[in-house]
Amino acid sequence: RHVPERGPLPTARFADRSVRSEEVATLAAAMPFDMVIGSCNPVALPVAVEFEPPMAIGRATFTPPYEGAPGCVHGAVLAASFDMMLTAANVLADAAGPTVTLTIRYLKPTLIAQPALFEAWVTSVDRRRTHSRGRLVQNGVVTVEAEGEFVTMDRSRIASLHRRDGDTDEPGPDGGGR
């Protein structure tokens, strides 16, 4: 049921790198097999990402498969959701790259079967780093806050990350060795 209804099945793991974020209807369309939001991935989280500049907005209602403590969304699910939401904000700012740090503050339980609204935005971008923040609101209450630091990388460099030979001494995403 996760196969696209129309057109050929996407064969690439990511959409054409020449397509800018403004031209992609949804982030899920750009990453059809992504483990968090991929429309062709049966274990993907139910987060629908939209761009409302300067913020990335995510909407989700988590179901029992995403449960941790009774009646609550598992913290790892929320962390994965925020990694994607902050990345979406970075894409919107044309400053995306691999995650360096992700800090999650769980303020209140996030409940299963209740609509959840993620908001994410970029706070700063410099030559090497992008800093982003986000929050999750449920029933008018902020339940989780997140902060992330990401390597600022050219899209072509991001696209080539998977091509590294494991035996080379090529610099890592931060420019240093491994």
N, C-alpha and C positions, 0 to 999 in steps of 0.2 A: 504493500500500500504506500510505500515511500518512493516509488518510482514516479518520475514526472508524468503527468497525464498526456501532455502533448509534446511533440518534437522528439528528437533523439535524446537518449540518455546521456547526460554530461560525461565525458571521458576524462577531462582534466580535473585535477583536485581543486584548482582555483580558476576563476574566470580570467579572461584575457587581461594581462597586466596593463594594457594600454587604456582600458576603460577606467575613467575616474570615478570616484565615489558618488558624485552627483548624478552620474549616468546609470548607476546600478540601482534598480528599483528597490532592492533590499540587500542587506549584507548577506543573507542566506543565499541569494541568487549568485553572489560572487564566490561563495564557498559551499557548494552543494553537499560535500561529504564531511563538513566540519562536525566534530563531536559535540559541540555545544549548540549550534543553530542550523546545521546542515539539513536541508529539506530531503536529501536522499539518505540520511543516516537514521535508522530506526531507534537509536538510543539518544539522539539529540534532545536537548532540553527544550521545553515549550516556550522559549523566549523569542518573541517577534520584535525585531529591531527596526526602528525608523529613524530617519534623520530629520531633526527639527533644529537647524543651526541656531545657536552654536552647540546644541546638545544632541546627544544620541539618546533616544528613548527606547526602552524595552518594556514589553508587556507580557505577562505570563500568569498562568494559574497552574501551580504545581499540583500534581496528582500523587496518589500514594506511592508509586515507584520512586519518587524523589524524597520520601520521608526519612527523617533521622529520628529524633525524639518523637514520641507519640504525638501526632497531629501537627508536627512542625517539619519544615523543609530542612534537609540535611545541610550542614554547614559547607561541606565540600561542593555541593550543588550550587550553593550561593557564591562560593569563591570562583568556580568555573564560570558562572554567569557574569560576575563582575569582571573577570579577565576579558571576556568577550565584549562587555559593554564599554569598558575603558578603551579597548582596542577600537571599537566603533567610533568613539569620540575622537580618537587619534586619526582614524581614517578620514573623518570629516574635516579635520584640521590639516590634512595631507602631511601627517607626521607619524605614521604608523611604523612599528618595528617590534622586535621581540621584547617580552616582559623581562625586566631586571628584578623588580620587587613588586609585590602585591600585598598590601596590608588591609585586612578586613577587621572591622569592629562590629561585633554582633551586639546590638543594643536591646533588642526585644525579640522574642520568637517570631519567625516568619511562618505563617500558618499555611498548611496544605488546603487546597480547594478555595482559596481566597485570592481575588485578583491582586497582583503585585505590579508596581510601576517602578522601573529602574530609570534613573536619570544619570547621565555621565557627561562630563565636560573636561576640556583641556585647561589646565591652569597655567602652564608655561611650556615653551619650546625653545631650546637653544640648539646649537650646532650638533650636539651629541645626544641629548636627552629630551624626552617628552614627559611631562608630569600631568597626571589626570586624576580627577576625583569623581566620586559617584555616591549615590544613595539609593536605597530601596524604600519605597513608601507603600504601606498596606493599611487600608482603612484609615487614611489620614495620619498615620504614625510612621515615623522613620524607624525601621527595624534594623537596618544595616547601613554602615558607611564604608567606603573603600577609597584607597589611594594607591596609585601605581606609578612606577617609573619605567620607562620604556626606552630602548635604544632608538634613536632617530636614524633611519636608514633609507637610502634610495630604494625605490620599488624593485629595480633590477637586482640589487644586492639581496633583497628579501627573497626574490624569486629563485636566486641561485643557492640559497642556504643548503638545500637538500643535496646539492651536487658535490659537497665537500667530501674528499676522501678521508676516511677515519685515520689514516696513517700520516697525514700531512701536519705541518706545524702552522697551518694557516691561522691567522688571527680569529678569535671568537667575535661575537656580535658587538662587544664593547671596544674592539680594536686591539685588545691585549691577547696574549697567548692563552691556551686552555689551562 
